[in-house]
Amino acid sequence: MDTIVQQNLASGGIAATASEDPILQVKNLTTVFQTRSGAVPAVNDVSFHLHRGETLGLVGESGCGKSVTSLSILRLIPARAGKVEEGSVLYGGRDLMQLDDEEMRRIRGGEIAMVFQEPMTALNPVLTIGQQIIETILLHENMNREQARERAIEMLKVVHIPEAERQIDNYPHQLSGGMRQRAMIAMALSCNPKVLIADEPTTALDVTIQAQILELMQELQAKFGTSIIMITHDLGVIAETAHRVAVMYAGRKVEEAQVEDLFEDAIHPYTQGLLQAIPGMDSEVEPSGQRRRLYAIEGTVPALADLPPGCAFAPRCPLATEICREKVPPLVEKKPRHWAACWNSPRPYAAGQA
């Protein structure tokens, strides 16, 4: 394992241990888009759960279904494009897929909030950041506009935006990328949601600002007890923030484990490839002194409309055998609390056995 990642795992930066009661349960979620090629499953039979006060990492390359999963949970898939065809999302004893639009609007933003991938497109350019945060507060909290403005200023201070009383009246284009992302986080947390979905919250930010945003999210999680789903392609981010991690590939979950176990002993060849691709200080130079090329998984994620038979990763996998190309591997508990979908990984774990 890369030394920088080892330091992150051992540094105590990962949030405190979560409670045992799941606050959110996603069961057999399947989201289908209608295309010229027919119905395409962008999320295919995905299940996971989130504990109170926990951070769950959702990782994989672009096009693996991470963002569609988050949009499906909040029922934000445009009806003209696709729909959640199967599965349930249980929150507070209720299935979000069965709620009417009014009930869902009360939960969305109030109890389950989302930080979108690109704040410049997620924020309304013709409204000040204050107007947008205040609108969210008025929608979900019993406050008048003056009280909502005070709450908005307070939240901007919480996310460490300087001169919050002045910045609240600025438009998104007047803020830097890091400040826009902080404003998005302030908006998402303004109603003290129980669950926060962060979709690539550090995309396009330099490493210094990225570290500040991650530190801020951990600080706010400790303060408010928020449960977080962290969506990213960066396993270094996962090492710093998550308790557990689920790896997705071509719309399916292919591995899930405690973050330390995944980094120490990844089972699925795709996860192993992602870990090898993490750049590190001790792996950039050959013994001869020449710079070493970064590892890359050969090939690309297949088009969801044209998935190969069997395991979707088989065409890129150095361990693929005939069965891999014929049958989709089931997700099986290979070790205690460690699941993987791979025909060539260790045999399934039997409860009670070492």
C-alpha positions as CSV (number, residue, x, y, z in Angstrom):
1,M,0.0,0.0,0.0
2,D,1.2,3.5,-0.8
3,T,2.9,5.2,2.1
4,I,0.8,8.4,1.9
5,V,-2.4,6.3,2.1
6,Q,-0.9,4.4,5.1
7,Q,-0.3,7.7,6.8
8,N,-3.8,8.8,6.2
9,L,-5.3,5.6,7.5
10,A,-3.2,5.7,10.6
11,S,-3.4,9.5,11.2
12,G,-6.8,9.4,13.0
13,G,-8.3,11.6,10.3
14,I,-11.1,9.1,9.7
15,A,-14.3,10.0,11.5
16,A,-15.3,8.3,14.8
17,T,-16.8,4.8,14.7
18,A,-20.4,4.9,13.6
19,S,-23.4,3.4,15.5
20,E,-24.8,0.1,14.5
21,D,-28.3,1.3,13.5
22,P,-28.5,1.9,9.7
23,I,-30.1,5.3,8.9
24,L,-30.3,4.6,5.2
25,Q,-30.7,1.2,3.4
26,V,-30.5,0.9,-0.4
27,K,-31.8,-2.5,-1.5
28,N,-31.5,-4.0,-5.0
29,L,-31.6,-0.5,-6.7
30,T,-31.9,-0.7,-10.5
31,T,-32.2,2.6,-12.5
32,V,-32.8,2.3,-16.2
33,F,-32.4,5.0,-18.9
34,Q,-34.2,4.9,-22.2
35,T,-31.8,5.3,-25.2
36,R,-31.9,4.8,-28.9
37,S,-30.4,1.4,-28.2
38,G,-33.2,0.5,-25.8
39,A,-33.4,0.3,-22.0
40,V,-30.0,0.7,-20.4
41,P,-29.4,-0.1,-16.7
42,A,-27.1,2.6,-15.4
43,V,-27.4,1.2,-11.8
44,N,-28.0,-2.6,-11.7
45,D,-29.1,-4.3,-8.5
46,V,-27.1,-2.2,-6.1
47,S,-27.5,-2.6,-2.3
48,F,-25.7,-0.9,0.6
49,H,-26.5,0.7,4.0
50,L,-25.3,3.7,5.9
51,H,-25.0,3.9,9.7
52,R,-25.6,7.0,11.8
53,G,-22.4,9.2,11.9
54,E,-20.6,7.0,9.3
55,T,-18.9,7.9,6.1
56,L,-19.5,5.4,3.3
57,G,-17.2,5.8,0.2
58,L,-18.7,5.0,-3.2
59,V,-15.8,4.7,-5.7
60,G,-15.1,3.8,-9.3
61,E,-14.2,5.3,-12.6
62,S,-16.4,7.7,-14.5
63,G,-19.4,6.0,-16.0
64,C,-19.6,3.3,-13.2
65,G,-23.0,4.6,-11.9
66,K,-22.0,6.4,-8.7
67,S,-23.7,9.7,-9.4
68,V,-26.8,8.0,-10.9
69,T,-27.1,6.0,-7.6
70,S,-27.1,9.2,-5.6
71,L,-29.6,10.9,-7.9
72,S,-31.8,7.8,-7.7
73,I,-31.8,7.9,-3.9
74,L,-33.1,11.5,-4.0
75,R,-35.5,10.7,-6.9
76,L,-33.8,13.3,-9.1
77,I,-33.7,11.2,-12.3
78,P,-35.5,13.2,-15.0
79,A,-38.7,11.3,-15.8
80,R,-38.2,11.9,-19.6
81,A,-34.8,10.2,-19.4
82,G,-35.2,7.2,-17.1
83,K,-36.6,5.8,-13.9
84,V,-35.9,3.7,-10.9
85,E,-37.3,0.4,-12.1
86,E,-36.6,-1.8,-9.1
87,G,-35.5,-1.7,-5.5
88,S,-36.2,0.4,-2.4
89,V,-34.5,3.1,-0.4
90,L,-35.5,2.9,3.3
91,Y,-35.1,6.0,5.4
92,G,-36.8,6.4,8.8
93,G,-38.8,3.3,8.3
94,R,-40.2,4.6,5.0
95,D,-39.4,3.6,1.4
96,L,-38.5,6.9,-0.4
97,M,-39.6,5.3,-3.7
98,Q,-43.2,5.1,-2.5
99,L,-43.6,8.6,-1.2
100,D,-45.6,11.2,-3.0
101,D,-43.8,14.3,-4.5
102,E,-44.7,16.6,-1.6
103,E,-43.4,14.2,1.0
104,M,-40.2,13.7,-1.0
105,R,-39.6,17.5,-1.3
106,R,-39.8,17.8,2.5
107,I,-37.1,15.1,2.9
108,R,-34.9,16.2,0.0
109,G,-32.7,19.1,1.3
110,G,-34.2,18.9,4.8
111,E,-33.3,15.4,6.0
112,I,-31.2,14.2,3.1
113,A,-29.1,16.8,1.3
114,M,-26.6,16.7,-1.5
115,V,-23.4,18.6,-2.5
116,F,-23.2,18.4,-6.3
117,Q,-20.1,17.8,-8.3
118,E,-19.7,21.2,-9.9
119,P,-20.9,24.2,-7.8
120,M,-20.7,26.6,-10.7
121,T,-23.4,24.7,-12.5
122,A,-25.3,23.6,-9.4
123,L,-25.7,27.2,-8.1
124,N,-28.1,29.6,-9.8
125,P,-25.9,32.3,-11.4
126,V,-28.6,35.0,-11.2
127,L,-29.2,34.7,-7.5
128,T,-26.8,35.5,-4.7
129,I,-25.6,32.7,-2.5
130,G,-27.5,34.2,0.4
131,Q,-30.8,34.1,-1.6
132,Q,-30.2,30.4,-2.4
133,I,-29.4,29.3,1.1
134,I,-32.3,31.4,2.5
135,E,-34.7,29.8,0.1
136,T,-33.6,26.3,1.3
137,I,-34.1,27.3,5.0
138,L,-37.5,28.8,4.4
139,L,-38.6,25.7,2.6
140,H,-37.7,23.3,5.4
141,E,-37.6,25.4,8.6
142,N,-40.3,27.4,10.5
143,M,-38.5,30.8,10.2
144,N,-39.2,34.2,8.7
145,R,-36.8,35.7,6.1
146,E,-34.8,37.7,8.7
147,Q,-34.2,34.6,10.8
148,A,-33.3,32.6,7.7
149,R,-30.8,35.2,6.7
150,E,-29.2,35.0,10.2
151,R,-29.0,31.2,9.9
152,A,-27.5,31.6,6.4
153,I,-24.8,33.9,7.7
154,E,-24.1,31.5,10.6
155,M,-23.7,28.6,8.2
156,L,-21.3,30.6,6.0
157,K,-19.2,31.2,9.1
158,V,-19.4,27.5,10.0
159,V,-17.8,26.6,6.7
160,H,-15.1,29.2,7.2
161,I,-16.1,31.7,4.6
162,P,-14.5,35.0,5.7
163,E,-16.6,38.2,6.1
164,A,-19.8,36.1,5.9
165,E,-22.0,39.2,6.4
166,R,-20.7,40.7,3.1
167,Q,-20.1,37.5,1.1
168,I,-23.8,36.4,1.6
169,D,-24.8,39.1,-1.0
170,N,-22.2,37.9,-3.6
171,Y,-23.2,36.0,-6.7
172,P,-21.5,32.6,-7.5
173,H,-19.2,34.1,-10.1
174,Q,-17.7,36.5,-7.5
175,L,-16.4,33.6,-5.4
176,S,-13.4,31.3,-6.0
177,G,-14.0,27.6,-6.7
178,G,-13.2,26.7,-3.1
179,M,-15.5,29.3,-1.7
180,R,-18.3,28.2,-4.1
181,Q,-17.9,24.6,-2.8
182,R,-18.0,25.9,0.8
183,A,-21.2,27.8,0.0
184,M,-22.7,24.6,-1.5
185,I,-21.8,22.7,1.7
186,A,-23.3,25.5,3.8
187,M,-26.6,25.3,1.8
188,A,-26.6,21.5,2.1
189,L,-26.1,21.6,5.9
190,S,-28.3,24.7,6.6
191,C,-31.3,22.5,7.7
192,N,-29.1,20.1,9.6
193,P,-29.8,17.0,7.5
194,K,-29.2,13.6,8.9
195,V,-27.7,12.3,5.6
196,L,-25.3,14.2,3.3
197,I,-24.5,12.9,-0.2
198,A,-21.2,14.5,-1.5
199,D,-20.7,13.9,-5.2
200,E,-17.1,14.5,-6.0
201,P,-17.0,17.5,-3.6
202,T,-13.3,18.3,-4.4
203,T,-13.4,18.0,-8.2
204,A,-11.4,20.7,-10.0
205,L,-9.9,22.1,-6.8
206,D,-6.2,22.2,-6.2
207,V,-4.8,19.9,-3.5
208,T,-4.6,22.5,-0.8
209,I,-8.2,23.6,-1.2
210,Q,-9.2,19.9,-1.6
211,A,-7.6,19.1,1.8
212,Q,-9.4,22.1,3.4
213,I,-12.8,20.9,2.0
214,L,-12.3,17.3,3.3
215,E,-11.2,18.6,6.7
216,L,-14.2,20.9,6.8
217,M,-16.6,18.0,6.0
218,Q,-15.0,15.9,8.8
219,E,-15.3,18.8,11.2
220,L,-19.0,19.4,10.4
221,Q,-19.7,15.6,10.6
222,A,-18.2,15.6,14.1
223,K,-20.2,18.7,15.0
224,F,-23.6,17.7,13.6
225,G,-23.4,13.9,13.6
226,T,-24.2,13.8,9.9
227,S,-24.0,10.5,8.0
228,I,-22.1,11.0,4.7
229,I,-22.0,9.1,1.4
230,M,-18.7,10.2,-0.3
231,I,-18.7,9.7,-4.0
232,T,-15.3,9.9,-5.6
233,H,-12.9,8.3,-8.0
234,D,-10.0,9.2,-5.7
235,L,-9.1,6.4,-3.3
236,G,-6.8,8.9,-1.5
237,V,-9.9,10.8,-0.5
238,I,-11.5,7.6,0.7
239,A,-8.5,6.8,2.9
240,E,-8.8,10.2,4.6
241,T,-12.5,10.2,5.2
242,A,-14.4,6.9,5.0
243,H,-15.3,4.0,7.4
244,R,-16.4,1.6,4.7
245,V,-16.1,1.6,0.9
246,A,-18.2,0.2,-1.9
247,V,-16.6,-0.2,-5.3
248,M,-18.8,0.1,-8.4
249,Y,-18.1,-1.0,-12.0
250,A,-20.4,-0.7,-15.0
251,G,-23.4,-0.1,-12.8
252,R,-22.8,-2.9,-10.3
253,K,-21.2,-3.1,-6.9
254,V,-18.2,-5.4,-7.2
255,E,-16.6,-5.1,-3.7
256,E,-17.4,-3.7,-0.3
257,A,-15.3,-3.7,2.9
258,Q,-14.1,-1.7,5.9
259,V,-11.7,0.8,4.4
260,E,-8.6,-0.5,6.2
261,D,-9.4,-4.1,5.0
262,L,-9.9,-2.9,1.5
263,F,-6.6,-1.1,1.3
264,E,-4.7,-3.9,3.0
265,D,-6.3,-6.9,1.1
266,A,-8.4,-5.9,-1.9
267,I,-10.1,-9.0,-3.5
268,H,-11.5,-7.9,-6.8
269,P,-9.0,-7.3,-9.6
270,Y,-10.6,-4.0,-10.5
271,T,-10.1,-2.7,-6.9
272,Q,-6.6,-3.9,-7.0
273,G,-6.0,-2.0,-10.2
274,L,-7.5,1.2,-8.7
275,L,-5.2,0.9,-5.7
276,Q,-2.1,0.4,-7.9
277,A,-3.0,3.5,-9.8
278,I,-2.6,5.7,-6.7
279,P,0.5,7.9,-7.2
280,G,3.0,7.8,-4.4
281,M,6.3,9.4,-3.3
282,D,8.0,6.0,-3.1
283,S,6.9,4.7,-6.5
284,E,7.7,7.5,-8.9
285,V,11.4,6.6,-9.7
286,E,12.9,3.4,-10.9
287,P,16.0,2.0,-9.2
288,S,17.9,3.2,-12.3
289,G,16.8,6.8,-11.5
290,Q,14.3,7.0,-14.4
291,R,10.8,8.2,-13.7
292,R,8.3,5.3,-13.5
293,R,5.1,5.5,-15.5
294,L,2.0,5.6,-13.3
295,Y,0.0,2.3,-13.4
296,A,-3.2,2.4,-15.5
297,I,-5.8,-0.3,-15.9
298,E,-5.9,-1.3,-19.6
299,G,-9.0,-0.5,-21.6
300,T,-12.0,1.5,-20.6
301,V,-15.4,1.1,-18.8
302,P,-17.7,-0.6,-21.4
303,A,-20.7,1.2,-22.7
304,L,-23.7,0.3,-20.6
305,A,-25.7,-0.3,-23.8
306,D,-23.2,-2.9,-24.9
307,L,-22.0,-4.8,-21.9
308,P,-20.1,-8.0,-22.5
309,P,-21.6,-11.3,-21.3
310,G,-20.5,-12.5,-17.9
311,C,-18.3,-10.2,-15.8
312,A,-18.2,-6.7,-17.2
313,F,-14.6,-6.3,-16.1
314,A,-13.5,-9.5,-17.8
315,P,-12.2,-7.8,-21.0
316,R,-9.8,-5.7,-18.9
317,C,-9.0,-8.4,-16.3
318,P,-5.6,-10.2,-16.4
319,L,-7.1,-13.1,-14.4
320,A,-10.3,-13.6,-16.5
321,T,-11.1,-17.2,-17.3
322,E,-13.9,-18.8,-19.4
323,I,-16.5,-18.7,-16.6
324,C,-15.8,-14.9,-16.2
325,R,-16.8,-14.4,-19.9
326,E,-19.9,-16.4,-19.6
327,K,-21.6,-15.8,-16.2
328,V,-22.0,-12.7,-14.0
329,P,-20.3,-13.4,-10.6
330,P,-22.5,-13.0,-7.5
331,L,-21.6,-10.7,-4.7
332,V,-20.4,-13.0,-2.0
333,E,-18.9,-12.6,1.5
334,K,-15.3,-13.7,0.9
335,K,-14.0,-12.8,4.4
336,P,-15.8,-11.4,7.5
337,R,-17.6,-8.1,6.4
338,H,-15.8,-8.2,3.1
339,W,-17.8,-8.9,-0.1
340,A,-16.6,-9.3,-3.7
341,A,-18.1,-10.3,-7.0
342,C,-15.3,-12.4,-8.6
343,W,-15.0,-15.9,-9.8
344,N,-11.3,-16.1,-9.2
345,S,-11.2,-14.6,-5.7
346,P,-10.9,-16.7,-2.5
347,R,-13.8,-19.1,-1.7
348,P,-16.8,-17.7,0.2
349,Y,-16.4,-17.1,3.9
350,A,-18.3,-19.4,6.1
351,A,-19.6,-17.7,9.3
352,G,-17.8,-19.1,12.4
353,Q,-14.7,-20.2,10.4
354,A,-11.3,-18.5,10.6
